[in-house]
Amino acid sequence: MKELLETIRREALTAVSAAADPAALEELRVRFLGKKGQLTAVLKQMGKLAPEERPAMGQAANDVRAAIEAAMEKARTDLQAKALEARLRAETLDVTIPGRAEPLGHRHPMSIALEEIKEIFIGMGFDVLDGPEVELAEYNFDRLNADEGHPSRDWSDTFYFDTDSRVMLRSQTSPMQVRAMDARKPPIRIIAPGRVYRKDEVDATHSPMFHQVEGMVIDKGVTMADLKGTLNLMVEQLYGKGTVTRFRPHHFPFTEPSCEMDVQCHKCGGVGCPTCKGEGWIELLGAGMVHPRVLEMSGIDPTVYSGWAFGMGLERTAMRRFLISDLRLIFENDIRFLEQF
């Protein structure tokens, strides 16, 4: 039996030294030291020995087990070190190689136009306000002097949430003018940009969801001349010196007198084209002097204070600013279009 133990030790050490990977080592462990391994099989024969021989054979078997286990542990450590070295060689990083440039995005033309408008009005002392897109008809219509029966309140024009026509997606950011008058005392100078919703058919200059920038000034001695001067200054700073504008009389329930301001079509230079529907002009905004009744509903004395207000479509502003011929391009997220800005 002693010779058998020596044979097992010799074979095991030779096989362990030749093991190529941890899996092979595990197979050898099972083969020599497992429950059905060669060393275990020898130990099961200890009962056939004379009692005086058993201690010596037991010690010899333990020495063989210890030698095999020590060899396996050393082999396992060596294999792990070789694997780590191979991995380090394979994953070597040359820090002197120039990095790979990642493509960077940039601002959307709408964001650029809005930031420019904000900077213009902040430079003139205006505050920028933000408000809810789900609005009450009280703020969107009633407090702006648009009584029941006004065409803009019709279900064919406005998105309502309830059958009573009291909760809606705002059709303008004008409600922020009312909220500003409720929360502040004159003098008031604010602009209110944001998304608005109307049941417009999609074409080159219309969309059911678009963006507006509303502006309002309330103070003593404010006149229509102040309104025209401010708007012309804004347009020249946006589009350049000498930009051609025109003011046309109009009617809005919340301003009196009222007007619309057009800019000459950037596509045709006033000749007429599909972008301007052959008119040579593109409507940019509606404006006027704040109606005395609107001031009274907000607790402001119209005999002491006056004011003006305007509402402009941000998409049309961006179209003129970047010479975009079709509003739909702004919403299509075509990377070929957006990369131009």
Secondary structure, 3 states (H helix, E strand, C coil): CHHHHHHHHHHHHHHHHCCCCHHHHHHHHHHHHCCCCHHHHHHCCHHHCCCCCHHHHHHHHHHHHHHHHHHHHHHHHHHHHHHHHHHHHHCCCCCCCCCCCCCCCCCCHHHHHHHHHHHHHHHCCCEECCCCCEEEHHHHCHHHCCCCCCHHHCCCCCCECCCCCCEEECCCCCHHHHHHHHHCCCCEEEEEEEEEECCCCCECCECCEEEEEEEEEEECCCCHHHHHHHHHHHHHHHHCCCCCEEEEEEEECCEEEEEEEEEECCCCCCCCCCCCCCCCEEEEEEEEEECHHHHHHCCCCCCCCEEEEEEEEHHHHHHHHHCCCCCHHHHCCCHHHHCCC
